[in-house]
């Protein structure tokens, strides 16, 4: 499969009849290697690594150094994929800080693009500047986890007309600033469809209905790799948590029966 670039991703909007962009999160080298052998379109090294790998309650504790470490590992494992890395909380609180953080993440990880949340004026200016210096940017609106405390929790966005109009404007502003795609997280399905139809760049939905140009899911949710039930918009295709637990228990039950030279000696 031909490796994507921002030009191809943007063109996808024009000729995507019947084919949605597929995007999954990834946080480690071995999973990235597996993704590299599939037809997956895009990989997101999300700051959700804080929740599903590092055990943080929210994404807010994730640092730039952690994102560089995980993004670099993923890129080494998937050299033939278009990899997007999240800018973590607090690393783009100002224009200059955002430029510095983006350059560091982009250069060190060798990913193809960065993603940032929000569409406030300074963030739009940041996107313009990053694009000018050669760093592709994916936008993200709706539920923005880095702002979960300010927003008051996790919920669907765009239910009333005022908020819907604001989200539509934000999406258009992101496109005008130079974003090559926009993630719509937990945005009502009708509004997601409207935004998708209004933009000339692809929309990638998560918990936002099926009328976006693409979909992104957390791989740990899709494969149910964790103990807890995934969000209701994700239907797991497996239960790897139970499967792996069962395999480990099977090994432990047989451990005492195994011959010492089969388990403790290097041949």
N, C-alpha and C positions, 0 to 999 in steps of 0.2 A: 504494500500500500504506500502511495506517495505521501511523503511527509508534508503536513500542512504548513502554510504561512499565513500571515494576516491578509494578504491579497486574496488567497484562495478562500479563506474563512469568510471574508466580506462577500465574495462572489457567490458563496453558498446560498446567500439570501435570494439571489436571482434565479437559481436553478436547483432549488432544494426540493422540488415537488416529490413528495413521498419519502424523503430521506431527512431525518433529523440529525443534528450534530450530537454525538454521544460524548459525554465527559464524565469521568470518575475521579475521585480523589485518590491520592497515593502518597505514602509517607516513607517507603523503604525501598531498598535496592532490589530485593528479590521479587516483590510484587511488580515493580516497574519493569523488570526483565520480562515477566509474564505478559504485562500489558503491551510491551513492545512487539510481541508475537501475535497480537490480535488486531482487529480492525477498529479498535477504539480511536476516535478522532482526536480527543484532547485529554490531557491529564492536568488536574488541579492539585497542587501541593497546598492544601488549605490550612489556615490557622486552626481549623478543627482538629489538627494534630494535637492541640492542647487538650481537647476533650477525650479523644479516643486512644491516644498513645501515651500522653504524659499524665493523664488523670486530673487535669485542672477542671474546676467547676465551669469556668467560662473560657473563652478564647483570649481574654484580656491579659492573662499572664504570659502569653507566648512572646518571646523576644525575637529580635532581628537575627541574632546569632543562631537561635534554634531554627528559624526558618531557612537560614542559609545552609545549615547542616542537613536538614531533611530534604530541601530542594536539590542540593548537590547530589545526594545519594540517589534520588529519583532520576535525575538527569543522567547520571552515570549508568543507571539500569535501563533507561529508555532513550537512547540517543536518537532514535528515529521518530520520536513523538513530539508534538507541540506541547510544551510544558509551561503552565502558568503558575506563578508563585504568589501567594498572598503577602501583601505588606501588613505586618502585624500592628496591633493597637499601639498608639503613641509614637509611631515612627514617621508619621506624616502630618503632625499637628500644625506645621507651618510649611510654607512653600519651600524654603531652603532646606528644612529638615527632610521633607519628602523627596527632594531631588537627591540629597546625599544618601538617604536610606535606599532609594530605588536603584541608584547606581551601584551601591555596594551589593545588594541582593542580586541584581541582574548580572553583574560581572562575576561575582564569586560562584553563583550557582550555575551559570551558563544556561539558564532557562530562557524561553523565547519571549516571555511577557510577564508583567506583574499585574496584580489585581488589587484595587482599592475600593473601599466602601464609601458611599455618599456622593453628593453632587452639590455641595456648598460652593460658593464662588471661588474660594482659595483652592479647593480640590479640582475644580474645573481648570483653573489656571495651572495647577500642577500637572494635570493631564496634558495640557497644551505644551508645556515646557518639556515634559518627558518624551512626548512624541517628536518634538523638534530635535532632541538630542539622540533619538534613535531607540527609545525604549517603548515598545508597544504596551498599551494599557487596556485591560478589561475592566469595565465598570461594574457596580453592584449596588442595587437599590431594593427597596421594600424592607424586609426584615434584615437589618444589618447587625449581626451578632456583637460586633465590637461596641455597639451603642445600646445594648440590651437594657442596661440599667437606666439610661436616660429615657429610653422608649417606654419603660415600664413592663418589660417582659416579652414573651414570645406570643405573637398573634398574627392573624391575617391582616394585610395592609391593602388600603384602597377601597374600603367598604362604603364610605360616604363620598359624595361628589367632590367636596373640597380636597380631600386627601388624594382622590383619584386624579384630579387635575394637577395636583402638585407632583405626583409620581410621573405622570405623562410628561410634564415639563422637564423634570429631572432627567428622564430618559433621553429626551431630545437634546437637552443641554450636554449630556455626556457624549452623544454622537457628534454634536457641533464642536466639542472640545478635542475630538480626535480618537475617542475610544473605538476599538475595532469590534467590540461586542459588549453586551450588558447582561449581567446575571439579574434575574427577577426572583427574589426569594420570598415565599409566602405572600404573594400578591394575588388578589382574587382572579379567578380564571377569565372572566369577561374583560377585566382591565389588562391582564397579560396579553390577551388576544388583540386588544385595541393597540397597545404599545407596540406589539410585534408588527402589526399592519402599518403603523405610522413611521416606523424606523426603516432605514435602508441598511442598517447593520444587524447582525443576528442577535436575537435574544436567547438566553439560556435559562430555563426555568428550573426551580427546585421548590416543590410544593406549591406550584402556581398554575396547575392545569396542564393540558396537553396541546395547547395551541401556540406554544413558543417554537422558535426555530431549532432548539436543542434542549437537552435535559442534562442536569448534573446531579449525581448522588454521591454520598459518602460511601466508599467501598465497604467500610465496616458495618454500615447499615444494610447494604445490599446483600452481603453474605452473612449477616447477623454474627459478627465476630465477637460482640460484647455480650455481657450478661443481661443488659436491659433491653426492653422492647424498642425497636427502631421507631422513628416518627411515623404517623399514620399515612403519610403520603408515599412511603417507601414500602414496597412489598418484597420482603427478602426472598431470594431464590434458593437459599440454603440456611442451615443453622449450624455454622461452623463452631460456634461456642460449645454446643452440646456434643457435636461430633468429636472435636479435639479433646474435650473433657473425657469422653468415653474412651478414646484411644489411649489417653494417659492412664486412666484407671485400669484399662485392660493390661497395659504394660506393667503397672505397679502390682497388679494381682498375680502376674506371672514372674515378677522379678526374683522372688526367693527361689523359684524353681529352676532358674537359669543356671547353667554351668558357669563357674567363675571365669574360665578362659574365654567364654563367649562375650563377656561383658566388661571385663576389667583388664584384659591383656591386649596390647597393641600387636597385631600380626602384620 
